[in-house]
């Protein structure tokens, strides 16, 4: 499969329709203008430097020999065969990429999903927001399952269209995406086992954030900050922590803030405003709202109860 070639200035190109994109990357025109599945095979060629955005979802299975892929701001780890998920209108960069073995490319316009439950559901699959070292690496049995589903979808696309066609397409696509979610759960478990407990590292980062007075310059710790320190994307970190602890990254940050706030309120040496600023809140009212949401009562009432 060959992506369109651009000059050395790496001019950005945006694709709105599947046909133009397919033509530029050297594959057959799609059978359906809103939903396409294309197979590719081993080639001695590669992909020159290209930078593009697309107004549709892209799902790609490739086995890479060399080169780099940047999605958003960071490079993908592509040491072996994997699934990559691109959401609409995100910047994608391919640089000197060479791949081998069978591969496939799925293109999905949002118009194809309009008016269906999947239109909302697809946005809830976090892997479309993953950035770096986060592609889905498939085991042999998982790869077999994915190929079975893709072949079924491809066959259905080439059947004569009837009143059942779209619902069948959507059903197969939902099954495909659900399996991808299942396989990511397995990858999270494996990553935790090989890299250690992320929750502990996450907690250590939060404690260091306050110990080193980062909050004085940056304010409240953010998921983006923690993810960058752990070299993962924010959505991937939240999903990973959810798998490990049952809590998302922002929930764990809030738990830490409330725990520290309770300690300071019980100590009684600072007023509410001083406590909020010491934790990195710019506005004491925001602190009070968060505290009441998490604890059930305002911080001043909590302090009075504890001191009494």
C-alpha positions as CSV (number, residue, x, y, z in Angstrom):
1,X,0.0,0.0,0.0
2,X,1.5,3.4,-0.9
3,X,0.4,6.7,0.6
4,X,0.5,9.8,-1.6
5,X,3.9,11.4,-2.1
6,X,4.5,15.0,-1.0
7,X,7.4,17.4,-1.5
8,X,10.1,18.0,1.1
9,X,8.0,20.8,2.7
10,X,5.6,18.0,3.8
11,X,2.5,20.0,2.9
12,X,-0.5,19.0,4.8
13,X,-3.4,17.5,2.9
14,X,-6.9,17.0,4.1
15,X,-9.2,14.2,2.7
16,X,-13.0,14.5,3.0
17,X,-14.0,11.6,0.8
18,X,-12.8,7.9,0.7
19,X,-12.4,7.9,-3.0
20,X,-9.8,10.6,-3.2
21,X,-7.9,9.2,-0.3
22,X,-8.0,5.7,-1.8
23,X,-6.7,7.0,-5.2
24,X,-3.9,8.9,-3.6
25,X,-2.6,5.9,-1.6
26,X,-2.9,3.7,-4.6
27,X,-5.7,1.3,-3.7
28,X,-8.9,0.5,-5.5
29,X,-11.9,2.9,-5.3
30,X,-14.2,1.9,-2.5
31,X,-17.3,-0.1,-3.2
32,X,-19.3,2.0,-0.8
33,X,-18.7,5.8,-0.6
34,X,-19.0,5.9,3.2
35,X,-17.5,2.5,4.3
36,X,-14.5,0.8,2.8
37,X,-12.3,-2.3,3.5
38,X,-9.2,-2.9,1.4
39,X,-6.6,-5.6,1.6
40,X,-2.9,-5.0,0.9
41,X,0.0,-7.4,0.4
42,X,3.8,-7.4,0.8
43,X,5.5,-4.8,-1.3
44,X,9.1,-3.7,-1.8
45,X,8.0,-0.2,-1.9
46,X,7.3,2.1,1.1
47,X,5.6,5.3,2.2
48,X,7.5,8.5,1.7
49,X,7.1,11.4,4.1
50,X,3.4,12.4,4.2
51,X,1.3,14.5,6.5
52,X,-2.5,14.5,6.3
53,X,-5.8,14.7,8.1
54,X,-8.9,12.9,7.1
55,X,-12.6,13.5,7.8
56,X,-13.2,9.8,8.6
57,X,-12.1,7.0,10.9
58,X,-9.1,4.9,9.8
59,X,-8.3,1.4,11.1
60,X,-5.2,-0.2,9.9
61,X,-3.5,-3.5,10.4
62,X,0.2,-3.5,9.3
63,X,3.5,-5.2,10.1
64,X,6.2,-2.7,9.8
65,X,9.8,-3.2,8.8
66,X,11.0,0.4,9.3
67,X,10.0,4.1,9.5
68,X,7.9,6.0,11.9
69,X,4.3,7.0,12.3
70,X,3.2,10.0,14.3
71,X,-0.4,10.4,15.3
72,X,-1.1,13.6,17.1
73,X,2.1,14.6,18.8
74,X,4.0,11.4,19.4
75,X,5.4,8.4,17.5
76,X,3.8,5.0,17.5
77,X,5.8,2.0,18.6
78,X,5.5,-0.3,15.6
79,X,8.0,-3.0,16.2
80,X,5.6,-5.7,15.1
81,X,2.1,-6.3,13.6
82,X,-0.7,-4.3,15.2
83,X,-3.9,-2.5,14.8
84,X,-3.9,1.3,14.7
85,X,-7.0,3.4,15.2
86,X,-7.2,7.0,13.8
87,X,-10.1,9.3,14.6
88,X,-11.3,12.0,12.2
89,X,-9.4,15.3,11.8
90,X,-6.3,14.2,13.7
91,X,-2.9,14.9,12.1
92,X,-1.1,11.8,10.9
93,X,2.5,11.6,9.7
94,X,4.1,8.7,7.9
95,X,7.9,8.9,7.4
96,X,9.8,6.3,5.3
97,X,7.5,3.5,6.4
98,X,7.9,0.0,4.9
99,X,5.6,-2.9,5.8
100,X,5.4,-6.5,5.1
101,X,2.8,-9.3,5.0
102,X,-0.9,-9.1,4.6
103,X,-2.6,-5.9,5.9
104,X,-6.0,-4.3,5.7
105,X,-7.4,-0.8,5.8
106,X,-10.9,0.2,7.1
107,X,-12.3,3.6,6.3
108,X,-15.5,4.8,8.0
109,X,-17.2,8.1,7.3
110,X,-19.2,9.5,10.3
111,X,-22.2,9.9,7.9
112,X,-22.3,6.1,7.6
113,X,-22.9,5.9,11.4
114,X,-25.3,8.9,11.5
115,X,-28.6,8.1,13.2
116,X,-27.4,4.8,14.8
117,X,-26.2,3.9,18.3
118,X,-22.8,3.2,16.9
119,X,-22.4,6.9,16.0
120,X,-22.1,7.6,19.8
121,X,-20.6,4.3,20.8
122,X,-17.5,4.6,18.5
123,X,-16.5,7.8,20.3
124,X,-16.5,5.9,23.6
125,X,-13.8,3.5,22.4
126,X,-10.8,5.2,24.0
127,X,-8.3,3.6,21.6
128,X,-9.1,6.2,18.9
129,X,-7.5,8.7,21.2
130,X,-4.3,6.7,22.0
131,X,-1.1,8.2,20.7
132,X,2.2,6.5,21.4
133,X,3.4,3.0,22.2
134,X,-0.3,2.2,22.4
135,X,-1.2,0.4,19.2
136,X,-3.0,-3.0,19.7
137,X,-0.6,-5.8,19.4
138,X,-2.4,-9.0,18.6
139,X,-1.6,-12.5,19.7
140,X,-1.9,-15.2,17.0
141,X,-5.3,-16.3,18.1
142,X,-6.5,-12.7,18.4
143,X,-5.2,-11.9,14.9
144,X,-7.1,-14.9,13.6
145,X,-10.3,-13.5,15.1
146,X,-9.8,-10.1,13.7
147,X,-9.1,-11.5,10.2
148,X,-12.3,-13.6,10.3
149,X,-14.3,-10.5,11.2
150,X,-12.7,-8.4,8.5
151,X,-13.2,-11.0,5.8
152,X,-16.9,-11.3,6.8
153,X,-17.3,-7.5,6.6
154,X,-15.5,-7.4,3.3
155,X,-17.7,-10.2,1.9
156,X,-20.8,-8.4,3.0
157,X,-19.7,-5.2,1.3
158,X,-19.5,-7.0,-2.0
159,X,-22.9,-8.6,-1.7
160,X,-25.8,-7.1,-3.5
161,X,-27.2,-4.3,-1.4
162,X,-30.6,-4.8,0.2
163,X,-32.7,-3.5,3.2
164,X,-30.6,-5.5,5.6
165,X,-27.2,-4.5,4.3
166,X,-26.5,-1.4,6.5
167,X,-27.7,-3.1,9.8
168,X,-25.5,-6.1,9.0
169,X,-22.5,-3.8,8.3
170,X,-23.0,-2.0,11.6
171,X,-23.4,-5.2,13.5
172,X,-20.2,-6.6,12.2
173,X,-18.3,-3.3,12.8
174,X,-19.6,-3.1,16.4
175,X,-18.4,-6.7,16.9
176,X,-15.0,-5.8,15.5
177,X,-14.7,-2.8,17.8
178,X,-15.8,-4.7,20.8
179,X,-13.2,-7.4,20.2
180,X,-10.6,-4.7,19.9
181,X,-11.7,-3.4,23.3
182,X,-11.4,-6.9,24.8
183,X,-7.9,-7.4,23.3
184,X,-6.8,-4.0,24.7
185,X,-8.0,-5.1,28.2
186,X,-5.6,-8.1,27.8
187,X,-2.8,-5.8,26.7
188,X,-3.4,-3.6,29.7
189,X,-3.1,-6.6,32.0
190,X,0.1,-7.7,30.3
191,X,1.6,-4.2,30.4
192,X,0.8,-4.0,34.1
193,X,2.5,-7.3,34.7
194,X,5.6,-6.4,32.7
195,X,6.0,-2.7,33.6
196,X,4.8,-2.8,37.2
197,X,1.8,-1.3,38.9
198,X,1.0,2.0,37.2
199,X,-1.2,3.1,40.1
200,X,1.9,3.2,42.4
201,X,3.9,5.1,39.9
202,X,1.0,7.5,39.4
203,X,0.7,8.1,43.1
204,X,4.5,8.7,43.4
205,X,4.2,11.3,40.6
206,X,1.5,13.2,42.4
207,X,3.4,13.2,45.6
208,X,6.5,14.4,43.8
209,X,4.5,17.1,42.1
210,X,3.6,18.6,45.5
211,X,7.0,17.9,47.1
212,X,8.8,19.7,44.3
213,X,6.3,22.6,44.4
214,X,5.2,22.1,40.8
215,X,1.8,23.3,41.7
216,X,3.1,26.8,42.3
217,X,3.8,27.2,38.6
218,X,1.4,24.7,37.0
219,X,-1.6,24.7,39.4
220,X,-3.5,21.5,39.8
221,X,-1.9,18.3,38.5
222,X,-3.5,17.2,35.2
223,X,-3.9,13.9,33.5
224,X,-1.9,15.2,30.6
225,X,1.0,16.1,32.8
226,X,1.0,12.6,34.5
227,X,0.6,10.9,31.1
228,X,3.6,12.7,29.7
229,X,5.7,11.7,32.6
230,X,4.7,8.1,32.1
231,X,5.2,8.3,28.3
232,X,1.6,7.4,27.4
233,X,-1.4,9.4,26.2
234,X,-3.9,10.7,28.6
235,X,-6.7,8.4,27.4
236,X,-4.5,5.4,27.5
237,X,-3.3,6.2,31.0
238,X,-6.9,6.5,32.3
239,X,-8.0,3.3,30.7
240,X,-4.9,1.5,32.0
241,X,-5.5,2.8,35.6
242,X,-9.2,1.9,35.3
243,X,-8.2,-1.6,34.5
244,X,-5.8,-1.7,37.4
245,X,-7.7,0.2,40.1
246,X,-11.2,0.7,38.9
247,X,-10.6,4.5,38.9
248,X,-9.6,6.8,36.0
249,X,-6.6,9.1,36.2
250,X,-8.7,12.2,37.1
251,X,-10.6,10.2,39.7
252,X,-7.2,9.2,41.3
253,X,-6.1,12.8,41.2
254,X,-9.3,13.9,43.0
255,X,-8.9,11.2,45.6
256,X,-5.4,12.5,46.4
257,X,-6.5,16.1,46.5
258,X,-9.4,15.3,48.9
259,X,-7.2,13.2,51.1
260,X,-4.7,16.0,51.5
261,X,-7.5,18.5,51.9
262,X,-9.0,16.4,54.8
263,X,-5.6,16.3,56.5
264,X,-5.2,20.1,56.2
265,X,-8.7,20.8,57.4
266,X,-8.3,18.5,60.4
267,X,-5.0,20.1,61.2
268,X,-6.9,23.5,61.5
269,X,-3.9,25.7,60.9
270,X,-5.0,27.1,57.5
271,X,-8.3,28.6,56.4
272,X,-10.3,27.3,53.4
273,X,-8.7,29.7,50.9
274,X,-5.2,28.9,52.1
275,X,-5.8,25.2,51.8
276,X,-7.2,25.5,48.3
277,X,-4.2,27.6,47.1
278,X,-1.7,25.1,48.8
279,X,-3.2,22.3,46.7
280,X,-3.0,24.3,43.4
281,X,-6.6,25.5,43.1
282,X,-6.8,29.0,41.5
283,X,-10.3,29.5,42.9
284,X,-11.4,28.5,46.5
285,X,-14.9,28.1,45.2
286,X,-13.8,25.4,42.8
287,X,-12.1,23.6,45.6
288,X,-15.2,23.9,47.8
289,X,-17.4,22.5,45.0
290,X,-15.1,19.6,44.3
291,X,-14.8,18.8,48.0
292,X,-18.6,18.8,48.5
293,X,-19.0,16.6,45.4
294,X,-16.5,14.0,46.6
295,X,-17.3,14.1,50.4
296,X,-20.9,15.1,50.4
297,X,-20.5,18.2,52.7
298,X,-18.6,21.6,52.2
299,X,-15.1,21.8,53.6
300,X,-15.9,24.3,56.3
301,X,-18.6,21.9,57.8
302,X,-16.1,19.0,57.5
303,X,-13.5,21.0,59.4
304,X,-15.9,22.0,62.1
305,X,-17.1,18.4,62.6
306,X,-13.5,17.1,62.8
307,X,-12.3,19.9,65.2
308,X,-15.3,19.4,67.4
